[in-house]
Amino acid sequence: MLIGAFRRYPRICARLVLRRPLSQSASTIQAERPGRPFDILFFGRDEFSCMVLQQLYEARDVWQEIHIATQPNMKTGRNGSVLSVSPLKTVGQELGLPVHEIPPDKPSFRTWQVSSPPPPFSELPPPSPRLLVTASFGRILSTDLLQRFAPGRRLNIHPSLLPMYRGPAPIQHALLNGKRETGVCVIEMTEAKAGIDSGDIWGRERMPIPEEADFPALRSFLAIQGGELLISVLREMIQGTAVARHQPADFSAPRAPMITADDALIHFSTMTSQDIVRRHRAISHQKPLFAYTKTGKTVQLHSLSVYELPPGSLLWRLAEPGMGWYDPRTDALAIRCAGETLLVVSELKKQDRTLIPAKAWWNGIRPGMTAEGGDGQTVLHLVSQI
């Protein structure tokens, strides 16, 4: 299937991207030639930024120095039992690049001085070869920091077709909304008061979204495209041919706010099984989907798929959305959803318990979690609110 090739051969599949020019709106910035390859200060943290950095590192013709700015090590988990290390920090150290840690909290970062790293990023006025790049960084850069870089030298790689999906979660929302196409943009960063992700566009590429794509696969593909697009833009800047164009003004374009626990709550009465599986692919890597038992406890639903077998008497037994039954044919729970659809759930996790297979979970159901089905059988009943 396409999604299998998508995961195994992302660079080959990247050649399938649909390349289309930007609309011929008025150009806003004609990049000054830097005179030599760039000195780059690269902000990021997660796997998306790591993949962009690795491609940038390999393009030795566009940079003279690369310094990394990322979050410090942080203790997470119960009682701080887990040490979380920035993936970008690890990659930077493996590549032998200088790594600089920003303050751990957002208020302190707002006053963080770019002079904290060594030259070439402290002197003013900013020289033309000095370049700022962000990729999935997750923090708003201060005006003082932006002004340390000349206009046309403040770039962000954003994984959507702007102005659609401005915000911190564009990949997730494209999947949630069932979009068939997405893309990546290299944009000029602006001050926060001008609007998030609203800067002029230096480059943009479109790509189809495979029907079964999930967040990790789509993120990797877009990171590869974003890295290639960034390198292309930098080469055009060095040659003096790069031009940025205004983002189209579209106030009806969907936004991409941060994913919250509310996004992971399943509403069986309004969501079809297809809707739920799509949501699972979009956000379960960060927010596992869940519902409530009638006893008020949460239960996470994992390894989800659409029920493809003939339902037989299941729809009669599962008379209401949210009712579930262990189905030996799929070795999973079948849960009724909106539109007379059925959801297959292969693994579940009770509140404060470990993840277990559906059959073991079914065997542990208590009377307070059940209801009477349409055929008089006792069935599981999950709800969206207590």
Backbone torsions as a table, in degrees:
resi	resn	phi	psi	omega
1	MET	NA	160.4	-178.7
2	LEU	-59.0	-39.2	-177.0
3	ILE	-66.7	-31.2	177.7
4	GLY	-66.1	-46.0	176.1
5	ALA	-63.9	-35.3	179.0
6	PHE	-57.5	-42.2	-179.2
7	ARG	-77.9	-38.7	-172.4
8	ARG	-82.4	-32.7	-174.5
9	TYR	-130.7	62.4	-175.0
10	PRO	-62.2	-35.0	-178.7
11	ARG	-69.1	-37.9	177.9
12	ILE	-68.1	-44.5	179.9
13	CYS	-64.4	-25.9	-179.4
14	ALA	-61.2	-24.0	179.6
15	ARG	-70.2	-13.0	179.8
16	LEU	-83.5	-3.0	-176.8
17	VAL	-60.4	140.3	177.6
18	LEU	-83.5	117.2	-179.2
19	ARG	-98.5	120.8	179.2
20	ARG	-132.7	144.3	179.6
21	PRO	-72.8	158.3	172.0
22	LEU	-67.4	157.5	175.7
23	SER	-61.4	149.5	-175.4
24	GLN	-81.3	53.5	174.5
25	SER	-79.9	168.2	-175.1
26	ALA	-61.1	134.4	176.8
27	SER	-70.6	148.3	-176.2
28	THR	-116.0	-30.8	-179.7
29	ILE	-136.4	125.9	169.9
30	GLN	-104.4	111.4	-171.2
31	ALA	-65.1	134.3	172.9
32	GLU	-74.4	140.9	178.4
33	ARG	-68.6	132.2	-177.0
34	PRO	-75.4	-17.6	179.3
35	GLY	89.4	-21.1	177.6
36	ARG	-163.4	173.2	176.4
37	PRO	-59.5	161.0	-169.3
38	PHE	-83.7	152.8	163.8
39	ASP	-99.0	113.9	-167.7
40	ILE	-110.8	130.1	168.6
41	LEU	-104.7	114.5	-169.2
42	PHE	-110.5	118.0	178.3
43	PHE	-102.3	135.5	176.1
44	GLY	178.6	-175.2	176.3
45	ARG	-154.8	-49.2	-166.6
46	ASP	-89.8	-170.4	-175.1
47	GLU	-63.6	-33.0	177.5
48	PHE	-59.1	-50.1	-179.1
49	SER	-65.6	-32.9	178.5
50	CYS	-62.8	-43.5	-178.4
51	MET	-68.7	-37.1	175.7
52	VAL	-63.5	-45.5	-179.0
53	LEU	-61.6	-42.7	-178.2
54	GLN	-61.0	-39.4	177.1
55	GLN	-69.4	-40.9	178.0
56	LEU	-60.9	-41.4	-179.1
57	TYR	-59.9	-38.0	-178.3
58	GLU	-72.2	-19.6	-178.5
59	ALA	-89.6	73.8	-171.7
60	ARG	-66.6	-13.6	-178.8
61	ASP	-79.0	-11.6	-175.1
62	VAL	-107.1	-5.7	-178.6
63	TRP	-139.2	150.0	175.0
64	GLN	-106.0	-39.1	175.1
65	GLU	-138.3	145.7	170.5
66	ILE	-129.4	124.3	172.2
67	HIS	-115.3	144.9	-178.6
68	ILE	-110.2	137.1	171.3
69	ALA	-120.3	125.3	-177.2
70	THR	-153.1	174.4	-177.8
71	GLN	-71.2	149.7	177.2
72	PRO	-75.8	171.3	174.0
73	ASN	-61.2	139.4	-179.6
74	MET	-134.9	144.5	175.9
75	LYS	-86.4	129.4	-179.1
76	THR	-130.4	-174.9	179.8
77	GLY	76.8	-178.3	-178.6
78	ARG	-65.8	122.9	179.5
79	ASN	59.2	29.3	177.4
80	GLY	64.1	35.3	-174.2
81	SER	-80.8	-11.6	-177.1
82	VAL	-119.0	131.0	176.7
83	LEU	-93.5	116.0	179.9
84	SER	-94.3	120.0	-179.4
85	VAL	-109.9	133.0	178.1
86	SER	-57.5	122.8	176.4
87	PRO	-57.6	-34.7	179.6
88	LEU	-66.4	-36.6	176.6
89	LYS	-60.3	-43.9	180.0
90	THR	-62.8	-46.4	179.9
91	VAL	-63.7	-43.3	179.6
92	GLY	-60.1	-42.4	178.9
93	GLN	-66.4	-37.9	177.8
94	GLU	-64.2	-32.7	179.7
95	LEU	-85.8	-4.6	179.4
96	GLY	76.7	25.0	-179.5
97	LEU	-93.9	149.1	175.5
98	PRO	-65.4	134.1	-179.1
99	VAL	-120.1	128.1	-179.6
100	HIS	-119.2	131.6	-177.6
101	GLU	-94.2	132.2	176.4
102	ILE	-86.8	166.9	175.6
103	PRO	-60.2	147.1	-175.9
104	PRO	-70.8	-25.3	-177.1
105	ASP	-107.0	151.5	-176.1
106	LYS	-64.7	-42.5	179.3
107	PRO	-58.2	-41.4	179.2
108	SER	-68.1	-34.2	179.8
109	PHE	-66.4	-29.9	179.8
110	ARG	-62.7	-24.3	178.7
111	THR	-108.5	8.3	179.6
112	TRP	-65.9	132.3	-177.2
113	GLN	-94.2	133.9	179.1
114	VAL	-65.8	-14.7	177.9
115	SER	-72.5	-8.9	177.7
116	SER	-59.3	-44.2	170.9
117	PRO	-71.2	160.8	178.6
118	PRO	-73.7	170.0	171.7
119	PRO	-52.1	150.5	20.5
120	PRO	-96.7	30.2	-174.6
121	PHE	-112.9	9.8	-175.5
122	SER	-109.4	-28.0	-173.7
123	GLU	-71.8	150.7	175.9
124	LEU	-129.0	148.9	-5.5
125	PRO	-67.7	158.7	-175.6
126	PRO	-67.5	129.2	176.3
127	PRO	-70.5	155.7	-175.5
128	SER	-61.1	-35.9	-178.8
129	PRO	-75.2	-2.4	-179.2
130	ARG	-81.4	129.5	-172.3
131	LEU	-134.5	136.4	174.8
132	LEU	-106.9	130.9	177.9
133	VAL	-131.5	132.6	172.3
134	THR	-123.1	145.5	177.1
135	ALA	-147.5	110.5	178.7
136	SER	50.9	50.2	-175.7
137	PHE	-84.7	-39.3	175.2
138	GLY	84.4	8.5	177.0
139	ARG	-129.5	149.5	174.8
140	ILE	-87.0	128.1	-178.9
141	LEU	-82.1	139.9	-177.9
142	SER	-71.8	159.1	176.8
143	THR	-60.5	-40.2	179.2
144	ASP	-59.9	-41.1	179.6
145	LEU	-66.6	-45.1	179.8
146	LEU	-60.7	-37.9	-177.1
147	GLN	-71.7	-8.4	174.0
148	ARG	-77.5	-2.6	179.6
149	PHE	-130.0	138.2	-176.5
150	ALA	-68.8	154.9	172.3
151	PRO	-53.6	138.1	-175.1
152	GLY	86.6	0.2	179.6
153	ARG	-124.6	26.6	-179.1
154	ARG	-129.9	90.2	-168.9
155	LEU	-111.0	144.8	175.4
156	ASN	-131.1	137.8	175.6
157	ILE	-98.9	115.5	-175.1
158	HIS	-118.4	123.6	-175.2
159	PRO	-84.8	65.3	170.4
160	SER	-160.8	170.6	175.4
161	LEU	-92.0	85.3	-179.5
162	LEU	-58.2	144.0	13.0
163	PRO	-84.1	6.1	176.8
164	MET	-70.1	138.8	172.8
165	TYR	60.9	49.9	165.7
166	ARG	-70.3	137.8	179.3
167	GLY	132.3	-177.6	-171.2
168	PRO	-81.4	-8.6	-174.7
169	ALA	-133.3	56.3	-176.1
170	PRO	-69.4	-36.2	-179.2
171	ILE	-66.8	-45.1	-179.5
172	GLN	-60.5	-44.9	-175.9
173	HIS	-71.9	-32.1	174.9
174	ALA	-62.4	-40.7	177.6
175	LEU	-70.6	-42.5	179.1
176	LEU	-57.5	-38.6	-175.7
177	ASN	-87.4	3.3	176.3
178	GLY	67.7	31.8	179.9
179	LYS	-67.5	146.8	178.3
180	ARG	-95.9	-9.2	-176.4
181	GLU	-144.6	145.0	173.0
182	THR	-144.9	-157.9	-179.1
183	GLY	174.2	-167.7	-179.1
184	VAL	-142.3	146.4	179.6
185	CYS	-128.7	146.0	165.0
186	VAL	-106.1	117.7	-173.7
187	ILE	-123.2	161.2	172.7
188	GLU	-79.5	128.2	177.6
189	MET	-76.9	140.6	179.3
190	THR	-122.1	168.3	174.4
191	GLU	-64.6	153.4	-175.5
192	ALA	-57.8	-34.8	-177.4
193	LYS	-66.3	-19.4	178.1
194	ALA	-80.7	-11.8	-179.7
195	GLY	112.2	137.8	-179.5
196	ILE	-69.7	132.9	176.5
197	ASP	57.3	36.1	-176.4
198	SER	-108.2	5.9	-175.1
199	GLY	-71.3	169.5	179.2
200	ASP	-65.2	151.6	-171.9
201	ILE	-100.8	120.6	177.2
202	TRP	-87.0	-29.2	-179.5
203	GLY	-163.6	150.4	-178.9
204	ARG	-151.6	140.9	175.6
205	GLU	-136.7	142.5	178.8
206	ARG	-100.9	156.3	174.0
207	MET	-154.2	148.5	175.5
208	PRO	-75.5	151.2	174.6
209	ILE	-100.3	116.5	177.1
210	PRO	-58.4	147.7	-172.8
211	GLU	-58.3	-35.8	-176.2
212	GLU	-103.4	18.1	-177.6
213	ALA	-65.5	139.5	171.1
214	ASP	-112.3	176.9	-174.9
215	PHE	-59.4	-50.7	-177.3
216	PRO	-57.6	-42.5	-179.1
217	ALA	-66.5	-45.8	-178.4
218	LEU	-67.9	-38.2	176.5
219	ARG	-59.0	-43.8	-178.8
220	SER	-64.2	-43.3	179.8
221	PHE	-62.5	-45.5	-179.3
222	LEU	-68.0	-32.9	177.1
223	ALA	-65.4	-41.0	176.8
224	ILE	-62.3	-45.8	178.8
225	GLN	-64.5	-39.6	179.7
226	GLY	-64.1	-40.8	177.8
227	GLY	-64.4	-43.4	178.8
228	GLU	-64.9	-39.5	179.9
229	LEU	-67.3	-41.3	177.7
230	LEU	-59.1	-45.8	-179.7
231	ILE	-62.7	-41.0	178.0
232	SER	-60.9	-43.4	178.8
233	VAL	-63.8	-42.5	-179.0
234	LEU	-65.2	-37.8	177.3
235	ARG	-65.5	-38.3	176.3
236	GLU	-65.8	-37.3	177.4
237	MET	-64.0	-42.7	179.4
238	ILE	-64.0	-35.7	179.4
239	GLN	-80.8	-12.1	-178.8
240	GLY	81.9	19.6	-177.6
241	THR	-110.3	-1.6	-176.8
242	ALA	-72.7	137.0	178.0
243	VAL	-137.0	132.8	175.1
244	ALA	-100.9	146.2	-179.8
245	ARG	-124.2	153.0	179.2
246	HIS	-58.3	143.3	167.2
247	GLN	-68.4	138.8	174.8
248	PRO	-60.6	140.1	177.0
249	ALA	-83.1	110.8	-178.6
250	ASP	-140.8	93.9	-176.5
251	PHE	-73.7	-12.7	178.0
252	SER	-90.9	-3.1	-178.6
253	ALA	-63.3	137.5	179.7
254	PRO	-64.6	149.1	178.3
255	ARG	-103.1	171.7	-177.1
256	ALA	-131.7	69.7	179.6
257	PRO	-67.1	166.7	179.9
258	MET	-58.9	141.9	177.2
259	ILE	-73.9	133.4	-179.2
260	THR	-123.4	175.9	178.6
261	ALA	-61.7	-31.0	178.7
262	ASP	-61.1	-32.6	179.3
263	ASP	-68.7	-23.5	-177.4
264	ALA	-91.7	-6.7	-179.7
265	LEU	-78.5	125.7	-177.4
266	ILE	-87.1	131.0	174.3
267	HIS	-111.3	94.1	-173.7
268	PHE	-64.5	-26.1	-176.7
269	SER	-77.3	-19.3	-178.3
270	THR	-118.3	-14.8	-178.5
271	MET	-105.3	130.7	171.7
272	THR	-76.7	168.7	177.0
273	SER	-62.8	-34.1	176.9
274	GLN	-64.4	-40.6	177.2
275	ASP	-60.9	-43.1	-176.2
276	ILE	-68.9	-42.5	178.5
277	VAL	-63.7	-40.7	177.2
278	ARG	-62.2	-41.1	177.3
279	ARG	-63.9	-40.2	177.7
280	HIS	-59.6	-44.1	179.8
281	ARG	-67.1	-28.3	-175.3
282	ALA	-82.0	-39.6	-168.6
283	ILE	-131.0	-4.1	-173.8
284	SER	-66.6	-19.0	176.9
285	HIS	-65.0	-24.2	-179.6
286	GLN	-119.8	-27.5	179.5
287	LYS	-138.0	95.1	177.8
288	PRO	-58.4	140.0	179.2
289	LEU	-68.4	146.7	-177.1
290	PHE	-149.8	165.2	171.9
291	ALA	-143.6	-178.0	179.5
292	TYR	-112.4	144.8	167.9
293	THR	-82.1	168.2	179.5
294	LYS	-68.0	-13.8	176.9
295	THR	-86.1	-1.8	177.5
296	GLY	92.2	2.2	178.9
297	LYS	-89.2	148.8	175.8
298	THR	-83.1	150.9	172.5
299	VAL	-137.0	125.5	178.2
300	GLN	-86.2	140.3	179.4
301	LEU	-110.0	123.6	-176.7
302	HIS	-124.0	161.7	178.1
303	SER	53.0	69.0	-173.6
304	LEU	-100.7	148.3	173.3
305	SER	-155.3	166.4	177.8
306	VAL	-82.9	136.8	179.2
307	TYR	-71.6	115.5	-174.7
308	GLU	-101.4	-17.4	-177.8
309	LEU	-74.4	158.8	172.6
310	PRO	-56.8	128.8	-172.9
311	PRO	-69.4	-20.0	-179.3
312	GLY	56.8	-127.5	-178.1
313	SER	-89.9	2.6	-175.8
314	LEU	-61.0	-42.8	-178.6
315	LEU	-65.0	-31.3	176.7
316	TRP	-71.5	-43.4	179.5
317	ARG	-66.2	-44.3	-179.9
318	LEU	-89.4	79.7	-168.6
319	ALA	-71.1	-24.0	-176.6
320	GLU	-128.0	150.5	173.5
321	PRO	-56.8	137.4	-178.0
322	GLY	98.4	-14.0	176.9
323	MET	-79.0	140.2	-177.1
324	GLY	-135.7	159.6	-177.3
325	TRP	-151.6	139.9	175.4
326	TYR	-72.4	125.1	-177.1
327	ASP	-110.0	109.1	-177.6
328	PRO	-63.2	-22.3	-179.1
329	ARG	-66.5	-32.3	179.2
330	THR	-108.4	-4.1	-175.6
331	ASP	52.3	44.7	-176.4
332	ALA	-155.3	168.8	172.0
333	LEU	-79.1	139.8	169.8
334	ALA	-108.3	123.5	-177.7
335	ILE	-120.6	131.1	180.0
336	ARG	-74.3	137.9	179.5
337	CYS	-126.2	-175.3	179.7
338	ALA	-63.1	157.0	176.9
339	GLY	68.2	24.2	-179.8
340	GLU	56.2	37.6	176.6
341	THR	-104.0	160.2	-179.5
342	LEU	-123.1	139.2	179.2
343	LEU	-106.1	134.7	175.3
344	VAL	-96.3	125.6	-179.8
345	VAL	-122.9	111.5	-174.2
346	SER	-90.9	-23.5	-179.9
347	GLU	-141.0	147.4	-179.7
348	LEU	-139.5	160.4	-179.9
349	LYS	-140.5	112.5	175.3
350	LYS	-70.9	159.1	176.6
351	GLN	-56.8	127.5	178.4
352	ASP	65.5	21.5	177.6
353	ARG	-124.7	174.9	179.5
354	THR	-89.3	162.8	178.0
355	LEU	-72.9	130.3	-179.0
356	ILE	-137.0	159.8	178.1
357	PRO	-63.5	158.6	-174.9
358	ALA	-59.7	-40.6	-176.5
359	LYS	-64.3	-44.1	178.8
360	ALA	-64.3	-37.7	178.9
361	TRP	-66.1	-42.4	180.0
362	TRP	-61.4	-38.8	-179.2
363	ASN	-68.4	-17.5	-179.4
364	GLY	-100.2	9.7	-179.3
365	ILE	-65.4	136.4	178.5
366	ARG	-100.3	158.5	-176.8
367	PRO	-56.2	-34.9	-178.0
368	GLY	-68.8	-8.3	-178.1
369	MET	-99.7	3.5	-170.3
370	THR	-114.0	171.9	174.7
371	ALA	-149.6	172.1	178.2
372	GLU	-89.7	125.7	180.0
373	GLY	-77.4	178.0	-177.3
374	GLY	-64.3	-24.7	179.6
375	ASP	-103.4	13.7	177.9
376	GLY	89.2	-7.8	178.4
377	GLN	-74.1	152.5	175.9
378	THR	-82.6	124.1	-176.2
379	VAL	-125.7	159.9	172.2
380	LEU	-68.8	146.3	175.4
381	HIS	-135.6	110.2	177.7
382	LEU	-101.6	146.9	-176.7
383	VAL	-131.2	165.3	-178.7
384	SER	-97.2	-5.1	175.6
385	GLN	-152.1	152.9	-177.7
386	ILE	-80.3	NA	NA
